[in-house]
Amino acid sequence: MSRKFENINNKFNIKNKENNQKQIENTEFPVSGIRLNKYLAQAGICSRREADQLIESGVVSVNGIAAKAGDRVFPNDEVICNHKVVGKKQDTVVLAYYKPVGVVCSQKDRHADKLVSDQLQFPVRVTYAGRLDKDSEGLLLMTNDGNLIDKLMRGANRHEKEYVVKVKKDISDDFLNKMSNGIYLKELEQTTRPCRIEAVGKRTFRIILTQGLNRQIRRMCEASGQEVLSLKRVRVANVELGKLKPGEYRVVSGEELKMLYKESGIQA
């Protein structure tokens, strides 16, 4: 059960259709309008890339007309996504959430027993900025800021992600050298970037990556003759997991939030 914060509903209440429309009318728009994908991202619906996919799938309309890629939004326009009116961006929310093992990073997956969207109960819709696979645990940043999601999920931005990993066999210097220098992953046809890694036990190591390939650490270990027994992410950029327990979350705020935006290249 996620930890609840007192009076959270008063600060982050979800607007109804009437209030959303009022917010739209009060939004500051450039003369040329705002690109629809950017508008959806600013409203906390999703990232810009995901917004393009929603537009292409036909679930977005502007003033009752099915939207097209490249459409622009103006102050009095009514934007509807998945049958819901989209308003101005709500107050920015960034959460540090401890994803437990067994929880799937997906909004919808009929094959998954536990979804992040169901496990994390929060009055504002938030989306993960970087995934963790089902068998992994630890820090997920959850936010309604589509721009922040975009920045954090772009591998070219080289944001640090730190993990503590336990493997099946004793760790050798050869293993550490191979991992740190980069490993060619045949199934992805890609060589991993050099990374920082150190042993913190006979079969436990700490590793800092600046990219996020699919199941990267597990694939790297397998290619180096090791098997991962447990994997926990303990840091993303400047935000640390800290003392959170599985299923708990905390609001990222103050200087920590400012530093996160700074490291993401976003001016507050």
C-alpha positions in Angstrom: 0.0 0.0 0.0 1.5 3.4 -1.0 2.1 6.0 1.7 -0.5 8.8 1.7 0.2 12.4 2.4 -2.2 14.6 4.3 -4.3 17.1 2.3 -2.7 15.9 -1.0 -6.0 16.2 -2.7 -6.3 19.9 -1.9 -3.0 20.6 -3.6 -3.2 18.3 -6.6 -7.0 18.1 -7.3 -8.1 16.8 -10.7 -10.0 19.5 -12.6 -13.4 18.8 -14.1 -14.4 19.6 -17.6 -15.5 23.1 -16.8 -12.4 24.0 -14.9 -10.2 22.5 -17.6 -11.9 24.7 -20.3 -11.4 27.7 -18.1 -7.7 26.9 -17.8 -7.4 26.5 -21.5 -8.8 30.0 -22.0 -6.3 31.4 -19.6 -3.3 29.7 -21.1 -0.6 31.9 -22.6 -0.2 30.8 -26.2 2.3 32.1 -28.8 0.6 33.7 -31.9 1.4 30.6 -33.9 -0.3 28.3 -31.3 1.3 25.2 -29.6 2.0 22.0 -31.4 -0.6 19.4 -30.3 2.0 16.8 -29.1 3.7 19.5 -26.9 0.3 20.6 -25.6 -0.6 17.0 -24.5 2.9 16.6 -22.9 2.5 19.8 -21.0 -0.9 18.7 -19.8 0.8 15.6 -18.2 -0.9 13.1 -20.5 2.3 11.5 -21.9 5.6 12.3 -23.5 5.7 14.0 -26.9 6.6 10.8 -28.6 3.7 9.0 -27.0 1.4 11.9 -27.9 2.3 11.4 -31.6 1.3 7.8 -31.3 -2.0 8.8 -29.6 -2.7 11.3 -32.4 -2.0 8.7 -35.1 -4.2 6.1 -33.4 -7.2 8.5 -33.7 -8.1 9.0 -30.0 -7.3 12.8 -30.1 -9.6 15.5 -31.5 -9.4 19.3 -31.7 -12.8 21.1 -31.8 -14.5 17.8 -32.7 -12.3 17.0 -35.6 -9.9 14.1 -35.6 -6.4 15.4 -35.0 -3.5 15.0 -37.4 0.3 15.0 -36.8 1.5 18.6 -36.8 -1.8 20.2 -35.7 -1.5 23.3 -33.5 -3.7 24.3 -30.5 -4.9 27.9 -29.9 -6.5 29.4 -26.8 -10.1 28.7 -27.4 -9.6 25.2 -28.9 -11.2 22.2 -27.2 -8.8 19.2 -27.1 -10.1 15.8 -26.3 -8.0 12.7 -25.7 -9.5 9.3 -25.0 -12.9 11.0 -24.5 -11.6 13.4 -21.8 -11.1 17.1 -22.2 -7.5 18.1 -21.8 -6.7 21.3 -19.9 -3.7 23.4 -19.1 -0.8 21.7 -17.3 -1.5 21.0 -13.7 1.0 21.8 -11.0 4.1 19.7 -11.6 4.3 16.5 -9.7 7.5 14.4 -9.4 7.4 11.3 -7.2 10.2 8.9 -6.1 8.5 5.5 -6.0 9.9 2.2 -4.8 8.7 -0.3 -7.4 8.5 -3.8 -5.9 9.5 -7.0 -7.7 6.6 -8.3 -9.7 5.1 -4.9 -10.7 5.1 -4.2 -14.4 5.9 -0.7 -15.8 2.9 -0.4 -18.1 -0.4 1.6 -18.1 -2.3 -1.4 -19.6 -1.2 -5.0 -19.9 -3.9 -7.7 -19.7 -1.2 -10.3 -19.1 0.3 -8.5 -16.0 -1.0 -9.2 -12.5 0.3 -5.9 -11.1 0.7 -2.6 -12.9 2.5 0.5 -11.7 -0.7 2.5 -12.6 -2.7 0.3 -10.2 -0.2 0.0 -7.4 0.7 3.7 -7.1 -2.4 5.5 -5.8 -2.0 9.2 -6.3 -4.7 11.9 -7.1 -2.9 13.2 -10.1 -2.1 11.0 -13.1 1.6 10.4 -13.3 3.8 8.4 -15.7 7.1 6.7 -15.2 10.2 8.4 -16.6 12.3 5.3 -17.4 11.2 1.7 -16.9 12.3 -1.2 -14.6 11.6 -4.7 -15.7 9.2 -6.9 -13.8 11.9 -8.8 -12.0 13.8 -5.7 -10.9 13.0 -3.3 -8.0 13.9 0.1 -6.8 13.6 3.7 -7.8 11.1 4.9 -10.4 10.6 8.6 -11.1 6.9 9.2 -11.7 5.7 12.6 -13.0 3.0 14.4 -15.0 5.6 16.6 -16.7 6.0 15.2 -20.3 9.0 17.4 -21.0 10.9 15.9 -18.0 9.9 12.4 -19.1 11.3 13.1 -22.6 14.6 14.4 -21.2 15.1 11.6 -18.7 14.3 8.8 -21.2 16.6 10.1 -24.0 19.8 8.0 -23.8 21.7 10.8 -25.6 21.4 12.9 -22.5 23.5 10.4 -20.5 21.7 10.8 -17.2 23.2 8.6 -14.5 21.2 5.6 -13.2 22.8 3.6 -10.3 22.0 0.0 -9.4 23.0 -2.6 -6.8 23.1 -6.1 -8.3 23.6 -9.5 -6.8 24.9 -12.3 -9.1 25.1 -16.1 -8.8 28.9 -16.5 -8.8 31.8 -14.8 -7.2 32.8 -11.5 -8.9 36.2 -11.5 -10.6 38.4 -8.6 -11.7 38.0 -9.8 -15.3 34.2 -9.6 -15.0 34.5 -6.0 -13.6 36.8 -5.0 -16.5 34.6 -6.4 -19.2 31.5 -4.7 -17.8 33.2 -1.3 -17.3 34.7 -1.3 -20.8 31.5 -2.0 -22.6 30.0 -5.3 -23.9 28.7 -6.1 -27.3 25.1 -7.4 -27.0 24.4 -9.6 -30.0 20.6 -9.7 -29.6 20.5 -5.8 -29.6 23.4 -5.4 -32.1 24.8 -2.8 -29.9 27.9 -2.2 -27.6 27.1 -0.8 -24.2 28.8 2.4 -23.2 31.7 2.3 -20.7 30.4 2.5 -17.2 31.5 2.7 -13.6 31.3 -0.5 -11.6 32.7 -1.7 -8.3 32.3 -4.9 -6.2 30.7 -4.3 -2.8 30.7 -7.9 -1.8 31.8 -11.3 -3.1 28.7 -11.5 -5.3 27.3 -8.0 -5.2 28.3 -5.0 -7.3 27.3 -1.4 -7.7 27.0 -0.1 -11.3 26.3 3.4 -12.8 24.9 3.5 -16.3 24.3 6.4 -18.7 22.0 4.6 -21.1 18.9 2.4 -20.8 18.9 -0.5 -23.1 16.3 -3.1 -22.7 17.3 -5.4 -19.7 20.8 -4.0 -20.1 22.4 -5.1 -16.9 21.0 -8.6 -17.1 22.1 -8.9 -20.7 25.6 -7.6 -19.9 25.9 -10.1 -17.0 24.8 -13.0 -19.2 27.3 -12.1 -21.9 30.0 -12.1 -19.2 29.1 -15.5 -17.8 27.0 -14.3 -14.8 23.4 -14.6 -13.8 21.5 -11.8 -12.0 19.8 -12.9 -8.8 18.5 -9.5 -7.7 18.7 -6.0 -9.2 17.8 -2.7 -7.4 17.9 0.8 -8.8 19.0 3.2 -6.1 19.4 6.5 -7.9 18.3 8.4 -11.0 20.3 11.5 -11.7 20.4 13.3 -8.3 17.3 11.6 -6.8 18.0 8.7 -4.5 15.8 5.8 -3.3 16.9 6.5 0.2 14.9 4.8 3.0 11.8 4.1 0.9 10.4 0.6 1.3 8.7 -1.4 -1.5 5.4 0.2 -2.5 6.2 3.6 -0.8 6.7 6.9 -2.5 7.6 10.5 -1.6 7.2 13.8 -3.4 10.4 15.2 -4.9 10.5 18.9 -4.1 12.6 21.9 -3.1 16.3 21.9 -4.0 16.2 18.2 -5.0 13.6 19.0 -7.6 15.4 22.1 -8.8 18.6 20.0 -9.3 16.7 17.3 -11.1 15.4 19.9 -13.6 18.9 21.4 -13.9 20.5 18.0 -14.6 17.8 17.4 -17.2 18.6 20.6 -19.0 15.2 22.2 -18.2 15.0 25.7 -16.9 12.6 25.9 -13.9 
